[in-house]
Each structure stands twice: as structure tokens, then as C-alpha cells.
Amino acid sequence: MADVKDILGVSRAPQGDAAAAPAQKAKPERMKRPEGMSREAFALLGGSNPVIPSHLLDGLKKKDKLAKPKASTKGTVIYRYKQFKNQARDDGLELRHWVKGYKDANGRIRDAQEGDYAFAKYNKKVTLYRYDGEEWLNIISRDNGLAAMGWTKEETDYLLDMLEAYDLRFVVVADRYNFPNGPPRSLEDLKDRYYAIARRLLVAREGTEATLLNNQLLRQPYNAAAERARRAALNTLMARSNAAEASENEILEQARVVEDKRKAEHAAASAQAAAAAAAAAKKNAVAVVPKPPPPVAEEAAFNPGDLIYPQDFHNAPMQMGMPSLLNAHLEAFWPQPGVYARGVHTRETAAAQEKQALGSSQKNIKAFETAVAESGYAGLPRYHSRAVSGAYLALRGELLALLELRRQCQARTDVKGGGGKRKKGDDGGRGEKRQRTAKRPYD
């Protein structure tokens, strides 16, 4: 029976038992005050607001809030209401503001920011070219081009003053330009006047234009006429209506279609003419049996003395099948079938010439390099045509022949002078003379 009551949720106590104690109410769970939060702040939650997120508790610890700041080594921080002057101003205006400072143990006060006003460094001035009285009389007033503009000295001074006040912002100056009793000036007129004076003053102060070639005012002088045309074209473009723009785009599209059609017709006509020319050439062609290249024979050793000069190297078309390459003997070279770069082949042939004539002797190689340097042409050809390649190989062959002649001449000179090389064991009889001298008794 008790199990049934437990299932139905009925109390097990008997109905007539008056001593049965009433069921106790469940106590609501009390929210724990987070660490570091004051009781007043926690009481404001009232159990209805969520607790502050845990990742923010680190910044609310009481020990951090009550910790005293570390004492500065500069002293105690104080603020004073002081008078200051801005060096960027030229009217002498003086204002007052709060200034941070430090007070040391001796009572002396020192400002945190010493020297000039901190924000005076941001007062940047543009470079404005102005003239003095002497330059106006001797340079500006005597220049015919500047005089033809129709500007007086007073109006020019007024323009320079406004440009200095507005930092060369010509659009702002043109909007505020109002010289008394003066003619109306456009933006291009103001720019043309200022830049013309600036260029004239630069050249006069330097004395010559040679030192001002990289100056922007001289490299790209201001062109008032081109600027007016550009602004007029821009105004015309901006004043177009949507209908005019659509009409212009339609005309451009039609022009593109016509241009594509003409290109296609021209390509078809060119292909038809090429086909007709090929058919005519095939009809009139004479069968020519190509002459096979001669058999590749072993090339003889290079001898600089065998070359015959002058040689005629030309770029004209040669006989059919004649190669355009040359060998070390300056004859037509028949290579194996393939593609050959004439420049690479010329350098390889020159290296073969040098190796066959000089061998591996460093002394001979150095002497040849000296002879090449003496000839005045120690580099490589920049354009390897057949004529240039042949002349280059002929020049190196002549230098090799010259080096051989020098060697033979030196050898003959040494033999005539007794300085020639002697064979092994040939000491000119001096060995036998020394033996006889050694056997001679001394008194």
C-alpha cells in the first residue's frame, strides 16, 4: 500500500493522525555574492538580474581598486593654470591653460613639457615664392612675358598675400578673390600669374637653368591654355544628358560593328590572295633536286698562317643549300641537321681557334689576351650576322698569326744573340775546359 501511495504522491501518514507535521516549504537557493563585489552592488541585483560574467571579475577586485599608485621618481604630479604663447602665431596672443608638472621633495616645480608650445610643430608652411622691391624693378617689370599679362604690382601683391593666407589653395583663393577696381580673374589666370613669377624668380636667383633641370616648375611648366581646354571638355562631358550619352554609345557601337566587318573582309581578301599566289607558284614551279651536303670530313688543324686576307663576308643570299655558318678556316661550315645559333657557333669556333693555336699554355693565352686588348676590340659582337661573325673570326685569326710571328721573331733573335736554347749536354765546351783547369797544378 505504501508503494502505491508513493507512486500517487499521497502521504503515508494515516488520515486520522492529527500529529502529522505539515510539509515543509523548500527554501529558495540563495545566490552567492561574487568575490570583489560590494554588498551594496550585490543588493541591487535583487535576485532578478544575472550575475556579472566571470571574465569581468578580474577588473573588479577590491584589492586592485584600493591599491595606491606607485610614487613617481619625478615627484608629485600637480597641475597649474599657466599662461602660454604659441610660437606659430605672429600676433603675440597669450592664452592660459592647465599644465602638468612635478613637485619634488624640496618644493621645486618643474613642467612636464618644457620648451616651446607642443602643438607649434604642426604649423607647416608651404613654399611661396615672393619678390622684393629690387627683384620687381630688375626682373619682373622688365620681363616682356610677365608684362604682357596685364598685372600691376598692387594686384600681384594682393594675389601673393591671399596665396600665403590660404596655403596655395587656388580654388579657395579664386572663390574669395576680389581686388578693388580690378578685372575679373579666373582660376587659370591666378595659376598662370603665380607660376610664371615663380619660374622667373628661380632662374634669376640660380643664374642659369642648368641647375634647375629637376625642378618641377621648370620640367612641367603650367599651361593655362591646355588647362582651360581640359576644363571646358570636362564641363561639356558633365553637362551631357542621359539621352545624349545613350545616343553617343549607340554610335560607338555601330562604329565598332563596321570596324569588325572591315577587318573580317580584309582578312578574307588576304587569305584569298595568298591562296592564289601559292597556286600560281605551284603551277610555275620547276622541280629542283636538292643537292645533298658533302660528306662531313675530319676538319684539319687550324693554322693561322693559312688564312688569306682580306676576306669578303657578306649577308647576301648565297647558293641554295649553302650554310651561313663559318668554321675556323673561314669556310662554309656544314653542320649536322638541327637548329644552330650563329652567335653561339661563332664563340665556340673562336674558342676552338684559340685552343688549337695556343694549346693549354697559360703564358700563350695571356699573350693572346694582351694582343686582343691592343687591337682595341676586346668584346663580343652585339649583332651576329654572317659578315660580322666572319670578320670577328678573321680578326682573331690575324691576332693568332701575329702572335706566332712574334714568337718566331723572338726565337731567331735569341739564337743570333747566343741566348738560344741548347741541347742537353751541350755546354759549349766549358765543361771540358773546367776539367783541364782543375788538373793544372798550382805553384
Solvent accessible surface area in square Angstrom, and as a share of the most:
residue,aa,sasa,rsa
1,M,172,0.77
2,A,44,0.34
3,D,102,0.53
4,V,74,0.43
5,K,50,0.21
6,D,72,0.37
7,I,144,0.73
8,L,128,0.64
9,G,68,0.66
10,V,82,0.47
11,S,78,0.50
12,R,149,0.54
13,A,43,0.33
14,P,89,0.56
15,Q,195,0.87
16,G,77,0.74
17,D,61,0.31
18,A,105,0.82
19,A,93,0.72
20,A,50,0.39
21,A,88,0.68
22,P,120,0.76
23,A,102,0.79
24,Q,176,0.78
25,K,192,0.81
26,A,100,0.78
27,K,185,0.79
28,P,119,0.75
29,E,173,0.78
30,R,221,0.81
31,M,76,0.34
32,K,178,0.75
33,R,106,0.39
34,P,18,0.11
35,E,149,0.67
36,G,24,0.23
37,M,25,0.11
38,S,51,0.33
39,R,178,0.65
40,E,121,0.54
41,A,42,0.32
42,F,44,0.19
43,A,75,0.58
44,L,148,0.74
45,L,28,0.14
46,G,67,0.65
47,G,66,0.63
48,S,96,0.62
49,N,72,0.37
50,P,117,0.74
51,V,60,0.34
52,I,47,0.24
53,P,66,0.41
54,S,88,0.57
55,H,138,0.61
56,L,86,0.43
57,L,44,0.22
58,D,98,0.51
59,G,60,0.58
60,L,66,0.33
61,K,73,0.31
62,K,121,0.51
63,K,145,0.61
64,D,82,0.43
65,K,142,0.60
66,L,129,0.64
67,A,69,0.54
68,K,181,0.77
69,P,125,0.78
70,K,198,0.84
71,A,100,0.77
72,S,54,0.35
73,T,144,0.84
74,K,110,0.47
75,G,20,0.19
76,T,90,0.52
77,V,66,0.38
78,I,42,0.21
79,Y,129,0.49
80,R,77,0.28
81,Y,109,0.41
82,K,63,0.27
83,Q,96,0.43
84,F,44,0.18
85,K,102,0.43
86,N,33,0.17
87,Q,99,0.44
88,A,36,0.28
89,R,111,0.40
90,D,147,0.76
91,D,89,0.46
92,G,43,0.41
93,L,77,0.38
94,E,87,0.39
95,L,93,0.46
96,R,125,0.46
97,H,63,0.28
98,W,165,0.58
99,V,26,0.15
100,K,79,0.34
101,G,1,0.01
102,Y,24,0.09
103,K,87,0.37
104,D,48,0.25
105,A,112,0.87
106,N,118,0.61
107,G,36,0.34
108,R,164,0.60
109,I,72,0.37
110,R,113,0.41
111,D,28,0.14
112,A,48,0.37
113,Q,114,0.51
114,E,108,0.48
115,G,75,0.72
116,D,96,0.50
117,Y,55,0.21
118,A,40,0.31
119,F,131,0.54
120,A,18,0.14
121,K,132,0.56
122,Y,143,0.54
123,N,65,0.33
124,K,157,0.66
125,K,149,0.63
126,V,65,0.37
127,T,102,0.59
128,L,33,0.16
129,Y,45,0.17
130,R,82,0.30
131,Y,26,0.10
132,D,81,0.42
133,G,44,0.42
134,E,121,0.54
135,E,31,0.14
136,W,32,0.11
137,L,116,0.58
138,N,70,0.36
139,I,29,0.15
140,I,3,0.01
141,S,53,0.34
142,R,178,0.65
143,D,32,0.17
144,N,131,0.67
145,G,49,0.47
146,L,10,0.05
147,A,66,0.51
148,A,89,0.69
149,M,59,0.26
150,G,53,0.51
151,W,26,0.09
152,T,76,0.44
153,K,73,0.31
154,E,114,0.51
155,E,5,0.02
156,T,0,0.00
157,D,37,0.19
158,Y,62,0.24
159,L,0,0.00
160,L,1,0.01
161,D,71,0.37
162,M,21,0.09
163,L,0,0.00
164,E,90,0.40
165,A,77,0.60
166,Y,71,0.27
167,D,46,0.24
168,L,47,0.23
169,R,135,0.49
170,F,15,0.06
171,V,107,0.62
172,V,43,0.25
173,V,0,0.00
174,A,33,0.25
175,D,114,0.59
176,R,123,0.45
177,Y,28,0.11
178,N,119,0.61
179,F,48,0.20
180,P,91,0.57
181,N,167,0.85
182,G,28,0.27
183,P,71,0.45
184,P,132,0.83
185,R,47,0.17
186,S,48,0.31
187,L,26,0.13
188,E,10,0.04
189,D,36,0.19
190,L,0,0.00
191,K,43,0.18
192,D,37,0.19
193,R,4,0.01
194,Y,6,0.02
195,Y,52,0.20
196,A,9,0.07
197,I,1,0.00
198,A,0,0.00
199,R,54,0.20
200,R,82,0.30
201,L,0,0.00
202,L,20,0.10
203,V,33,0.19
204,A,37,0.29
205,R,121,0.44
206,E,92,0.41
207,G,64,0.62
208,T,63,0.37
209,E,99,0.44
210,A,68,0.53
211,T,94,0.54
212,L,15,0.08
213,L,122,0.61
214,N,133,0.68
215,N,41,0.21
216,Q,108,0.48
217,L,37,0.18
218,L,39,0.19
219,R,146,0.53
220,Q,122,0.54
221,P,74,0.46
222,Y,48,0.18
223,N,89,0.46
224,A,11,0.09
225,A,70,0.54
226,A,54,0.42
227,E,34,0.15
228,R,105,0.38
229,A,63,0.49
230,R,128,0.47
231,R,92,0.33
232,A,57,0.44
233,A,65,0.50
234,L,83,0.41
235,N,94,0.48
236,T,93,0.54
237,L,93,0.46
238,M,146,0.65
239,A,85,0.66
240,R,83,0.30
241,S,65,0.42
242,N,131,0.67
243,A,77,0.60
244,A,47,0.36
245,E,74,0.33
246,A,61,0.47
247,S,55,0.36
248,E,76,0.34
249,N,83,0.43
250,E,103,0.46
251,I,107,0.54
252,L,109,0.54
253,E,85,0.38
254,Q,104,0.46
255,A,57,0.44
256,R,128,0.47
257,V,80,0.46
258,V,74,0.42
259,E,83,0.37
260,D,66,0.34
261,K,129,0.55
262,R,157,0.57
263,K,126,0.54
264,A,63,0.49
265,E,98,0.44
266,H,134,0.60
267,A,62,0.48
268,A,65,0.50
269,A,58,0.45
270,S,56,0.36
271,A,66,0.51
272,Q,138,0.61
273,A,62,0.48
274,A,64,0.49
275,A,64,0.50
276,A,62,0.48
277,A,63,0.48
278,A,64,0.49
279,A,65,0.50
280,A,51,0.39
281,A,64,0.49
282,K,172,0.73
283,K,172,0.73
284,N,113,0.58
285,A,72,0.56
286,V,123,0.71
287,A,102,0.79
288,V,97,0.56
289,V,133,0.77
290,P,102,0.64
291,K,175,0.74
292,P,99,0.63
293,P,88,0.55
294,P,61,0.38
295,P,126,0.79
296,V,104,0.60
297,A,85,0.66
298,E,171,0.77
299,E,87,0.39
300,A,72,0.56
301,A,82,0.63
302,F,10,0.04
303,N,73,0.37
304,P,13,0.08
305,G,61,0.59
306,D,88,0.46
307,L,20,0.10
308,I,134,0.68
309,Y,68,0.26
310,P,133,0.84
311,Q,78,0.35
312,D,117,0.61
313,F,33,0.14
314,H,77,0.35
315,N,95,0.49
316,A,56,0.43
317,P,138,0.87
318,M,63,0.28
319,Q,139,0.62
320,M,157,0.70
321,G,53,0.51
322,M,71,0.32
323,P,21,0.13
324,S,38,0.24
325,L,14,0.07
326,L,8,0.04
327,N,18,0.09
328,A,6,0.04
329,H,36,0.16
330,L,15,0.08
331,E,103,0.46
332,A,32,0.25
333,F,59,0.25
334,W,83,0.29
335,P,41,0.26
336,Q,110,0.49
337,P,134,0.84
338,G,61,0.58
339,V,154,0.88
340,Y,98,0.37
341,A,62,0.48
342,R,76,0.28
343,G,11,0.10
344,V,69,0.40
345,H,26,0.11
346,T,2,0.01
347,R,98,0.36
348,E,110,0.49
349,T,12,0.07
350,A,5,0.04
351,A,59,0.46
352,A,40,0.31
353,Q,0,0.00
354,E,35,0.16
355,K,153,0.65
356,Q,92,0.41
357,A,37,0.29
358,L,21,0.10
359,G,36,0.35
360,S,101,0.65
361,S,46,0.29
362,Q,137,0.61
363,K,165,0.70
364,N,53,0.27
365,I,39,0.20
366,K,146,0.62
367,A,39,0.30
368,F,3,0.01
369,E,104,0.46
370,T,70,0.41
371,A,4,0.03
372,V,16,0.09
373,A,63,0.49
374,E,115,0.51
375,S,51,0.33
376,G,69,0.67
377,Y,94,0.36
378,A,76,0.59
379,G,43,0.42
380,L,97,0.48
381,P,12,0.07
382,R,245,0.89
383,Y,157,0.60
384,H,38,0.17
385,S,8,0.05
386,R,32,0.12
387,A,25,0.19
388,V,55,0.31
389,S,4,0.03
390,G,0,0.00
391,A,53,0.41
392,Y,16,0.06
393,L,2,0.01
394,A,9,0.07
395,L,55,0.28
396,R,35,0.13
397,G,0,0.00
398,E,73,0.33
399,L,15,0.07
400,L,4,0.02
401,A,23,0.18
402,L,74,0.37
403,L,25,0.12
404,E,61,0.28
405,L,111,0.55
406,R,113,0.41
407,R,135,0.49
408,Q,74,0.33
409,C,84,0.50
410,Q,108,0.48
411,A,47,0.36
412,R,170,0.62
413,T,78,0.45
414,D,50,0.26
415,V,107,0.62
416,K,179,0.76
417,G,69,0.67
418,G,55,0.53
419,G,57,0.54
420,G,20,0.19
421,K,209,0.89
422,R,140,0.51
423,K,171,0.72
424,K,208,0.88
425,G,78,0.75
426,D,77,0.40
427,D,56,0.29
428,G,59,0.57
429,G,44,0.42
430,R,126,0.46
431,G,16,0.15
432,E,106,0.48
433,K,125,0.53
434,R,153,0.56
435,Q,117,0.52
436,R,137,0.50
437,T,59,0.34
438,A,82,0.63
439,K,166,0.70
440,R,155,0.57
441,P,114,0.71
442,Y,178,0.68
443,D,191,0.99
